[in-house]
């Protein structure tokens, strides 16, 4: 059956001035970075076809990092926009008592958010393709970047919708969304450092206990940036970042296969956590309907 809220949500988002402003702002930043790299590496083109492609590889990585980071930065403002259209107009109260409407509403909301952020990615394809041409990366790397952006968007959108369903005021939803993202992104890194410090202080040795290493690895897998960190190592073959992080928790990440498996496992965890947040959002809205 066709979701009755999907068309409404898409028309509402399409008529919002926020979408064209996001497209302009998003691509302006990426274009500015590309122009800077081309300007500072203009001398390399004078050397003919043997110019160094490593600079443009880092350009691609910087652009992809900014694209990932902007998802987590812009998403709390998306939940703020929910309240200006729904809570203030009391639209939710009109359908929250209808059986199954909460699930349809949340599916429509997350679908529109993912569609908007994927639209941002599609609009940036000419800039990303230019980076791939100069760096010599194959086109399938762009597809993998799109998949990574989709996973991070799904996770962040699920957190935003959960905050929207749980809090009755926009400021509290914005704060809760920001705190949840900070806990999973920065809190997991801090947690691994705390467990590492405690293990070293208790054992008196530099090597971590196997149980501590396992706990740190599991904690790292629920960090959405861990998926991108593994993607970074796998796409470039440079495992320096993985070695720096995983070496501190007693894991040998010198092989590219580990980066590949690590980011695959972290990506799957992001999907499961997103589904869990959406399920909690449905439960919370149905709970409010019964009260």
N, C-alpha and C positions, 0 to 999 in steps of 0.2 A: 504494500500500500504506500502511496506517495506521502512523504512527510509533509504535513501542512505548514510546518514552521520553516522549512528550508527555503522556500521561495521568499517568504517574508523577511527572513534574516538576510538573504542575499540582496534583495532590493534595498533593504535598509542600509546595508553596508555600502552598496554601490552608489547610493545617493549621498553618502557622507563625504564631506570635503576632506576628511582625514585620509582616505585612500589615495587620491592623487597627490596629496602632500607627502605621504609616505613614499610613493613611487619616485617623486622628484628628489626628496632628501636622500633616499636609499641609493639611487643611482648616481647622484652627485658626489657622494662620498667615494664610491667605488671608482668613478671616472677620475676624480681628483688624485687618488692613489696611483692609478694607471698612468696618468700624465706625469706625475712626479717620477715614477720609475723610468719612463721613456726619456724624460728630460735629463736625468742624472746618468743614464746609460746610453746617451746619444752617441758617444764616441765609439761604443762597441759596434755600431752599425757601419762605421767607416772602415772596419777591418774586413768587411765582406761577409761571406757565409760562415766564417769560423768564430762568430761572436760567442761570448760566454752566456750560456742559457741559465746558469745557476741563479743570476739576479732575478730573472723573470720567473723562475720556480718559486723563489721567496715572495715575489709579487703575488703569485697565485695563492700561496699559503696565507699571506697577510689578508688578501681579499676574502678567502674562505673563512678565516678566523673572525674577521669583522662581521661577516654574514651570520656566523653562529652566535657571536656575542650580541648582535642587535636583536636576535630573537628573544633572549632573556631580558634585555633592556626594555624593549618595546612592549612585551607581553603584559606587564603590570598595568600599563596605560590602557590596554585593551579591556581589562576587567573594570577599570574606571569608567570606560565608555559604556559598559553594560548598564550601569546605574542611571546614566543620563537618558537612556531610552526605555528602560524597563521599570526600574524601581520607582522613579519619579512619576511615571505615567500609570503605575499600578497595573501594568499589563499582566504580570505573573499571576496575580490573584484571580484573573478571569478564567484561566485555564488550568490552574494547579489542581483543582478538584477533579478534573477529567481523568479517568484511569488511563495510564500509559502515556499521558502527555508530558510528564517530566522527562522520561527517557527520550521521546521524540524531540523535545526542545533542546536537550543537551547534545544529542547527535547532530541536530541542525546547527547549533552554535559552534561545536568543535569543527564541523565540516567547513563552515564559512571561514573560520579563523585559519585553518590549514590552507584553504583555497587562496586567501588573501596573501599569506606568506609565500606560498608557492608562486603566486603571481609576481611577487617581488623578485623571486629567484629567476623566473622566466624572463622578466624584463631586464635582468642583469646579464643574460646569456651572451650578448655581443661583447661585453667587457670581459667576461670570464673566458670566452673563446679566444679573444685577443691574447690573453695571458697564456693560454694553452699553446697557441701557435708559436709565440716567442720562446716559451720554455720547452717546447717539444713534447709536452704531455699528450697522451692519446685522448680521444674524445670520451672514452668510457670513464675517465676520471671525473668528468663533469657530471655524468650520471650518478656516480657514487657520491659526489658532493650533494647532489639533489636529494638522494636517499637519506644522507646524514642530516640535511636540513629538515627533511620531512619528519624524521624521528625526533629531533630536538623540538620542532614545532608542536608535534603531537604531545610530547611530555609537558612542555611549558603551557600549552593551551589547556591541558587537563588540570593542571594546578590552578590556572586562572579561573576556570569554570567551577572548580571545587570551592575556591575562595568566594566566588560570586554567590554560590548556593548556600554557603555557610554563614556569611556576614550580611547584616541588614543595612549597613552603611558603606558607602563607597570608600571612605578613607580607611576603614578597617579591612575591607577586602584588599585594597591596594597594599596595605601594610602586611597582611597575612601572606599575600602572594609573594611579596619581596622576601619575607622571612623564610618561607618554605624553600624558595630558590636558593637563598643564601645558605640554608642548612644543608641542602643536598650538594651544592657546588663547593662552598668553602668549608662547611662544617665537617664533611667527610675527610677533607684534607687535614683539617685540624685534629680530627679524631684519630687518624692514622699516626700523626706525629705524637699525640699523647700516648697511644698504645706502644709506639716504638720507644719513647722515652722511659715509660714505666718498665718495659721488658728489659731494656739495657741496664736500668738502675737496679733491678731486682737480681738479674743474672750476673752483673758485673762484667759482661763481655760485650764486644761489638756485634756479635752475631745474635740475631733474634731467634726466639724460640719458634719452632714450627707452628704452634697453635697461634702465636701472634702474627706470623706471616700470613696464615690462612685467613684470620679475621681481618687483617688490613686489606688483603686482596678482595674479600667479599664486600668490605665497606667501600672500596674504590669502585667496584662495579656498579653501585647505585648512584654514582656521580655521573650526570649526563655529559660532563666535559671529558670523562674518561673515554667515552666512545670516540670523541673527536681526537683525543690524544693518540689513541691507537690508530685512527684513520690517518693522522699526520705521519706517524712512523711508517705505516704501510705504504702510503702513496709516494713517499720520498725515498724510502729505504734508509733514512737517517733515524736511527733508534736512540739518538742522544737524549732526547726528552724522556723517552720511556726508561732508559737506563738511569737517568737522574732520579726519576720518581720511584720506579720499582726497585732500584738498587737500595734505596733507603729502607725498604720494607723487606729486604732479603730475598728478592726475586731476580733471577737472571733473565733479562729481557734483551739479550744481545742479538737474538735472531729475529728476522722479519716475520717469521711465522707466528711468534708470540704476539707481536703487535696486531697481526691480522686476527688471531683468535681472541685477543683481549678486547678489541673494539667490536667484534661480532657479539661476544658475550655481554658487553656493556650496552650495546644497542638493543639486544633482546630484553635486558633488564629495564631499559627506558620504556620500551613498549608495554611491558607488564605493569610497570608503575603507573603509566598513563592510564591504562585500563582500570587499575585500582582506584585512582583518583576520580575517574568518571563514575565508577560504581558508587563511590562514597557520595558524589554529588547527587546522583539519582536517589540514593537512600535518604539524604538530607532533605531534598525537596519533597519527597513523599512523606517524610516525617512531619514536615511543616504543614503539609496538606491535611494530615490526620489531627493535628492539634487545633 
